[in-house]
Amino acid sequence: MFNNLSDKLDKALHVLKGHGSITEVNVAETLKEVRRALLDADVNFKIAKDFTTKVKEKALGQNVLTTLQPGQLMVKIVKDELTELMGGDAEGINLSGNPSVILMSGLQGSGKTTFSGKLANYLKNKKTKKPLLVACDVYRPAAIDQLHVVGDQIGVEVFSDRGNNDPVAISKAGIAHAKANGFNVVIIDTAGRLAVDEVMMNEISNIHRAIQPQETLFVVDSMTGQDAVNTAKAFNDVLNFDGVILTKLDGDTRGGAAISIKSVVNKPIKFIGTGEKMEAIDVFYPARMADRILGMGDVVSLVERAQEQFDEEEARKLQKKIAKNQFGFDDFLKQIQQIKKMGNMKDLMGMIPGAGKMLKDVDIDDDAFKGIEAIIHSMTPHERSNPSILNSSRKIRIGKGSGTSVQQVNQLLKQFNQMSKMMKMMQGGGGKKMMQMMKG
Ligand code: GDP
């Protein structure tokens, strides 16, 4: 995410970081580089200019040149400004009303249908919400099918009316269906066009007027850069929407849309999409995003993601198994699956401070666990729960079955044994013992 921008900002600020004292010339040079980095990331020219002007004013106001660590203070000022530019505090969505109605808008291909599913899934996981998805794209039967596929995948009901070509009537019927059947959130997916046009704008504004949603969200593909900002303006003029959803931030986006959109339409970015899977949704926190852009990682989000996947009941079961020495490969597999659900590996790595920069040229693909999973799948259930019986003929068979080598099987076994030992130690109040071991 934003690798290029991060790199360039890092280079621009690097000059200042190491210095005990800096000069006005240093600062001016740095700001020029910062502005260039923003422009390269496709940030709107005026915004980039205002940004550096503000940073400069703040730097002068805080007497950067005479402080003890001027470089660090500059980084902080840039970070604060970047946060401010992207929206200050995070803003949630309005879920008042019963049902609360959420209207999705945006161009075709921006990720509306995918995001509707992600949001439904996100709300459903909050336990108190029972969402209904409503398919209002009357032009493309495939779009209705797509929403049904998404609904099936996440276990959320989808309301559609294939014979009907009036999106206003369908959305109203959807809301009535929700009221009659105890759904407390209605998410309405609408038709998009490839570019802004009058027919589409009229249609979405008619729906908007007829159903008066609690929340109107504008979905935009972050890969579209400056265009994203222009499209946002056009939709905002008609809908006066409540918030922006930036999708496809997992891709190689330059970041311009994320940085410019808030100040152009003066509406907060509320969520981001970071992948095609239903779990790839994150609340947008400007400060955390600024940290990530400046290569400072985002440990808070990483921990939150881990917590989301954490199931207390499962954890208790696991603890018992470890205590009884029954932790097997099936449990190991489950752990891997949980990690995978946390999201795209490279994205996760980027949340560790410093790691994003270190790993930027390393190709971590999402199939990092493929080999391990294949090996475990090639074991019999008995072998999985009793790894100690794995002798060499079994290992040869497993290697063949999984398309790996005996060496790889051995390596996995070794890692597994080390892990089991470590877990056992942590369990038996051996935390201290382990600390001693680690200290050597
Ligand atoms: P719609 O026409 O606005 O409903 O867009 P879709 O939801 O059909 O999305 C268009 C394409 O973008 C699909 O192939 C999605 O899988 C993909 N997509 C949507 N959101 C994301 C995202 O956050 N990351 C990535 N990588 N792909 C996405």
Boltz pocket constraint, residues with backbone or C-beta under 6 A from the ligand:
constraints:
  - pocket:
      binder: B
      contacts: [[A, 106], [A, 107], [A, 108], [A, 109], [A, 110], [A, 111], [A, 112], [A, 113], [A, 114], [A, 115], [A, 190], [A, 192], [A, 246], [A, 247], [A, 248], [A, 249], [A, 250], [A, 251], [A, 272], [A, 273], [A, 274], [A, 275], [A, 276], [A, 280]]
      max_distance: 6.0
